[in-house]
Amino acid sequence: MPTPLVVSDVAKSFTMHLRDGIKLPVVAGVSFSIKAGECTVLGGPSGAGKSSILKMLYGNYAVDEGQIIVNHEGGLIDLAHASPRTVLSIRRQTIGYVSQFLRTVPRVSALDVVAEPLVERGEDREAARGKARALLAQLNLPEKLWALPPATFSGGEQQRVNIARGFITEHPILLLDEPTASLDAKNRDVVIELIAAKKTAHVALLGIFHDHDVREAVADRIIDVTAFAPGKLAA
């Protein structure tokens, strides 16, 4: 599908229960579409709602209004109103996500953390581990760490495991929340290469990149999130 993700008039606010239920509006009128084979970047200052938009698209945040239409297994699904079971299916098969932080089960090796998404999709475990080894090597994670749990790694090492885990699958949509934030220049260049490969494979990517050089290298277009400030008409 040329346009696997369409966002239409989405709004989000948070209720401050410890402050008499005051509602804090975050974004409103969020509308855009993402094409297969392009990397679109959410731009704007901190606090503008970029991460909130990504979390709504992954089903982590509920949506107050609007639709998030996803092409999932040959049908169109409104993720904003989908059942929890459907959301889990979309995450497994259609939408991948690379967050800023790695959350893993204790005592599970880095290799198995990276291979797990493929195993969940039905791939043979040893074949999945082989792909995990290749990605970890590409991201310059020392082989001596592969059998160790990532909880003991440095921030940059954990992020490389996180990136490998997010890029190992063939999800047609991939969300990226500052994937290069903890990386050195050498590994930032690797991530740029990985994004280029995903674009060649016709994956639709939507990301947040505060690193100007990375943003300039990967972005096909930039969406200014300040256009979706509550009370302001979206451009």
DAFEN-V502230 format. One record per residue. N is the residue number from 0. PSI is psi in whole degrees, 0 to 359 (none if undefined). BURIAL is # if it has 24 or more other C-alpha atoms within 12 Angstrom, else .. D_FIRST is the distance of its C-alpha to the first C-alpha in whole Angstrom. Layout:
n;psi;burial;d_first
N;PSI;BURIAL;D_FIRST
N;PSI;BURIAL;D_FIRST
//
This chain:
n;psi;burial;d_first
0;126;.;0
1;329;.;4
2;87;#;5
3;351;#;6
4;125;#;9
5;125;#;12
6;128;#;15
7;114;#;18
8;45;#;22
9;139;#;22
10;149;#;26
11;136;#;27
12;160;#;31
13;140;.;34
14;124;.;37
15;90;.;40
16;333;.;42
17;1;.;45
18;51;.;45
19;31;.;46
20;22;.;42
21;136;.;41
22;130;.;38
23;103;.;36
24;141;#;33
25;301;#;30
26;159;#;28
27;149;#;27
28;28;#;24
29;117;#;22
30;123;#;19
31;169;#;16
32;154;#;12
33;129;#;11
34;152;#;8
35;137;#;7
36;10;#;11
37;155;#;13
38;112;#;16
39;139;#;17
40;135;#;20
41;120;#;22
42;163;#;25
43;166;.;29
44;166;.;32
45;139;.;32
46;359;.;33
47;344;#;30
48;13;#;28
49;309;#;25
50;326;#;25
51;321;#;26
52;314;#;22
53;318;#;21
54;328;#;23
55;320;#;21
56;339;#;18
57;356;#;19
58;10;#;21
59;328;.;24
60;139;#;26
61;155;#;26
62;131;#;24
63;317;#;27
64;160;#;25
65;185;#;22
66;148;#;18
67;99;#;16
68;123;#;12
69;135;#;10
70;105;#;7
71;115;#;10
72;43;.;11
73;359;.;9
74;162;.;10
75;124;.;11
76;135;#;14
77;100;#;16
78;331;#;17
79;336;#;20
80;20;#;21
81;156;#;20
82;158;.;23
83;322;.;24
84;319;.;23
85;320;#;20
86;316;#;20
87;321;.;21
88;319;#;18
89;320;#;16
90;322;#;18
91;323;#;18
92;333;#;15
93;317;#;12
94;117;#;14
95;162;#;17
96;128;#;20
97;109;#;22
98;180;#;25
99;343;#;28
100;142;#;30
101;124;#;31
102;115;.;31
103;162;#;33
104;133;.;35
105;146;.;38
106;1;.;40
107;133;.;36
108;156;#;36
109;320;#;34
110;315;#;32
111;330;#;32
112;317;#;30
113;321;#;27
114;337;#;27
115;315;#;27
116;326;#;23
117;320;#;22
118;320;#;25
119;332;.;24
120;5;.;21
121;5;.;23
122;147;.;24
123;137;.;28
124;318;.;30
125;323;.;31
126;320;.;28
127;319;#;27
128;325;#;30
129;318;.;30
130;324;#;26
131;318;#;28
132;316;#;31
133;319;#;29
134;318;#;27
135;323;#;30
136;318;.;32
137;325;#;30
138;11;#;30
139;32;#;34
140;123;#;35
141;137;.;38
142;332;.;38
143;343;.;41
144;346;#;39
145;328;#;36
146;1;.;39
147;154;#;40
148;135;#;38
149;347;#;36
150;335;#;38
151;358;.;41
152;164;#;39
153;169;.;39
154;317;.;37
155;323;#;35
156;318;#;35
157;320;#;34
158;326;#;31
159;323;#;30
160;317;#;30
161;315;#;27
162;315;#;25
163;318;#;25
164;320;#;25
165;328;#;21
166;353;#;20
167;334;#;21
168;177;#;18
169;40;#;15
170;136;#;13
171;345;#;9
172;135;#;11
173;125;#;15
174;135;#;17
175;113;#;20
176;92;#;24
177;57;#;26
178;340;#;26
179;9;#;28
180;325;#;31
181;15;#;34
182;153;#;33
183;174;.;35
184;320;.;34
185;316;.;34
186;336;#;31
187;320;#;30
188;324;#;29
189;317;#;28
190;320;#;25
191;319;#;24
192;319;.;24
193;320;#;22
194;318;#;19
195;321;#;19
196;322;.;18
197;321;#;15
198;319;#;14
199;328;.;15
200;10;.;13
201;30;#;10
202;141;#;10
203;120;#;10
204;139;#;14
205;123;#;16
206;166;#;20
207;126;#;23
208;109;#;26
209;342;#;29
210;114;#;30
211;317;.;30
212;319;.;30
213;315;#;27
214;315;#;25
215;328;.;26
216;329;.;25
217;337;#;22
218;126;#;21
219;330;#;18
220;159;.;19
221;130;#;21
222;121;#;21
223;108;#;25
224;340;#;25
225;341;#;29
226;343;#;27
227;19;#;26
228;139;#;30
229;133;#;31
230;356;.;33
231;134;.;32
232;133;.;29
233;141;.;26
234;none;.;25
//
